[in-house]
Amino acid sequence: MHLKKLSFLAILLLSLGLTGCGSDNLDTVSSNNSDSTGDTSDNTSDNTSDSSGDNSDDSSGDNTYTASGNFTPKIIQRGQTFTFTYTLDKIPDVAVDYAISISGTAVQGSSEDYTISNVSTLTFPVGSTTTSLTIQTNKKGDVYDARTLLLTFTGSTGDPATLSLLISGNVNLNDTGMTTYSDTSDFTLTTQASGNYALQDAAYGLDVIINSDATVNNGGDSQDTSSVFYKNSRDVDSLDPEYKGKAGFRFVKIANNGMPVTANNSSYSCVKDEITGLTWQVKSQTNTLTNSEVDPALPAKYQMAEEPRYNAANFSYPWEASALSGVGPGWHHGSPNNNNDSFTMSTDPAGFANSLCGYNSGYGDRELALYCASGSYANETNFLKICGESNWVVPTVEQLRSIMNYEQVNDYSTIATDKHALDKTFFDCATEDCVINNNGVNGSIYWTSSSVKGAAGLAWCVNLETGNVQTCNKQEYHKVLVVSSNIPSEFLNPTTDDAE
């Protein structure tokens, strides 16, 4: 079998940077007649003087030990071995034990998600300042979601400390969407030409393997009816309520309550990609922004025609890191007056709006400042918990490319008809202005979270009309499409959006 678009192996990894190194100090008290002490986290500045539960006659506290380890949340790929190491602050003269409790969605067992060397106790032997536990993850063909594994260490003093691990699901990659062949003059051939035109993209990958509507060509891949992703006759029929999308794509509409709905349902807020596991918020129709201030001597006062629809496709934003994918004020902010001020609470019924974007002022208690900027848009989507999710981020380049059907942009003569590279049934609306809304020269360009290495003022962006990946100045105003995965927010990178 030929694999296509191998760069998509980064589809989740590029968006899941680990947080910076950190450690928790853990106190325990040894006893000369017992070795059943435990492990806890103590976040105070003095971790060696907690004498609660001290069974020793040594009032100096010499038998109180402090252990440290890296408790940064970590992602473990399936088939890998992970070792967690603890270090004591001094050499123990008795065995020092730390109790372990295990929770999470991962299942323990040799034929399940993982095995662990220490199930209930972590012990520092006499004379040793280090100890460790080892986790071996298992490859499983039937697991498509990441699973959590939480190890809580509890001792005789201090508070429990928890190590959060995430065992990856099977990372599946979308194909290109190509189902036709070309002889350089015709791009719509249904069979593969021979000679110099053989071995074309459409003969290989999921566009053939799971697509019952595909034409199998000699030398190419065959259909696999046993695949969990295989699309039957209803899945490939665009008029059927069970339609899943073109070629090898498998999309499902999701209502704002998190429940799936049929393909012919127009009341939905998100689209789940069943191949990659990613969920996308969809954009809405044009939401007119009108200046209601009649006195030209006074500052403009913009109103949205429909305040709840902050996700309108005609709204645009400069680039900014979001709270889940970057810390700090970002590169550039828009605001009510297009300066560096955030939107603030107001009694004006017009809500939060300027000439470029708007938000719903009917909601209070936002923890983060609200800007007309890409990262702030992602923050707002998390605040609203769209489709029940709270880990929305601006996508990486590879994530945004993963939902593009390149067959819709491979022939420039059809761009006016096809409009963009996304599946209209799932990502567009009946008026066909929910993806591309040309309220300016950049109506088809969408931001990614990926900065350009070596150029702090540039970020990668994608033109959905042509399929081109290009660089954009972070102060330019472009569209935003946010994505959510099954990765809990604590495993997302809180430091930087940068990527090569």
GINOR-V903578 format. One record per helix or strand of 3 or more residues. SS is the DSSP state (alpha for helix, beta for strand). FROM is the first residue (numbers start at 1). TO is the last residue. If there is no record, write none. Layout:
ss->SS from->FROM to->TO
ss->SS from->FROM to->TO
//
This chain:
ss->alpha from->6 to->10
ss->alpha from->13 to->15
ss->beta from->24 to->29
ss->beta from->64 to->69
ss->beta from->74 to->76
ss->beta from->81 to->88
ss->beta from->96 to->103
ss->beta from->114 to->116
ss->beta from->121 to->124
ss->beta from->130 to->137
ss->beta from->147 to->154
ss->beta from->161 to->167
ss->alpha from->195 to->197
ss->alpha from->201 to->203
ss->alpha from->206 to->209
ss->beta from->251 to->254
ss->beta from->270 to->273
ss->beta from->279 to->281
ss->beta from->289 to->291
ss->beta from->302 to->304
ss->alpha from->374 to->384
ss->alpha from->386 to->388
ss->alpha from->397 to->402
ss->alpha from->406 to->408
ss->alpha from->412 to->418
ss->alpha from->424 to->427
ss->beta from->445 to->452
ss->beta from->455 to->463
ss->beta from->468 to->473
ss->beta from->482 to->484
ss->alpha from->489 to->491
//
